[in-house]
Amino acid sequence: MLENHKESQKRKFAWADKWVKMTGERAKIDAKANNTYIVYETKKGLVKEYPDGKIVKIDNKITEEKNELR
């Protein structure tokens, strides 16, 4: 019974994986159209991805310092 429950959960929320992927692709399209970048998190930290494919790591120390000033 537990195996069937796990399988039904996978099918029930399988649309979420597809939706997340499509949302990221749409963000890239919008960034290219507006000549800007997208920001997302990787295992190594936050990065900016530009329309030309350039990826720049965001330094968390700078971000933390800016938040402390507020």
N, C-alpha and C positions, 0 to 999 in steps of 0.2 A: 504494500500500500504506500509506503514512503517513497519508493522508486517512482510510482505513478505520480505522486504529488510533485516531486522534483521536475519531472518531465513536463507536467502541465504548467508549472511556473515558468519554465524556459520558453515555452510556446506563448504563454500569456504576455510576457514582457519582451519578447524578441523584437518587437517594433521599436523599443527604446534605443537599442544599439544602432539600428538603421537611422533613426531620427537624429541621434547625436552626431553620427558621421555626416549626414546631410547638412546639419546646422554648421559644422566646421567647414564643409566645402562651400557653403553659401557665404560664410564670413570671409573666406579667401577671395571669392568672386567680388564681393563688395569692396574689399580692401584694394583689389586691383583696379576696379572702376573708379574709386575715389583717391587713388594714389596714396594710400596709407598702409598701415601694418595691422597685424592681429597679434594678440598676446595670449599665450597659453602656457600651461605648466607641464614640464617634463619631469622625469625622475631626478634630473640634475638641477631643477629650478625653473624659474620663469624665463621665457624667451619672447622676443619679438620676431615675427616673420614678415619680411617685406615682399611685395609683389614680384620682385625680380628673383626671389628664392633665397635671398640673404637672410640668415638667422643670427640674431645677436642675443647673447645671454644678458639678462637684466641683473645687475648687481643688487642683491637683497639688502646689503648694508646701506646703500644710498636710499633705498625705499624706506627702510626702517628709520633712518635719520629724519627723513622728510615727515614721516608720521609722528615722530616725537615732537617736532616743531609746532605741530597744529594744536 
